[in-house]
Amino acid sequence: MDVGLLVLRLIVGLYLFGHGSQKLFGWLGGPGMTGTEGYMRMLGFRPPKLWALGAGLAEAVGGLLLLLGLLSPLGNLAIAASMLVAIATVHLGKGLFAMTGGPELPVINLAAAVALALTGPGRYSLDSLLGISLPEPAVGIVVTVLVLVGVAVALLSRSPQPADQAQPTAS
């Protein structure tokens, strides 16, 4: 089981770290902060720079924490928050699959993050190596509430968009 958790953490964590790094730094062909801020503006987030930074950090730092198995479940919950906002603002109503712009990929990332938050990072993790164990279930409950509040604030911060404005398809 620990090897399975490691494989899942490495793949999902690495991809999310890369995705967040694209937003923050323009690495791997990403838009960087300027492009991400413009995208957040197009989605109606106010202030767009704050939400661009938040999205990039949630994915990059959350992905790195997940990858390393460090401070679980904090990274998992940051990823969950980012995926929930992406699903609600970019992918909802576009079918089920990525081919049509639907939520396939963020739903899979969300499921992996939640599953790993519930199981823990496993024996092959920095948490295990360093003997780190955040107090459960208190940390999980408090951080989950903060995630839900953060997602609500993010969604409520958006300015109304004209009905004829086409929604973008990338997250």
Disulfide bonds with the S-S distance in Angstrom:
none
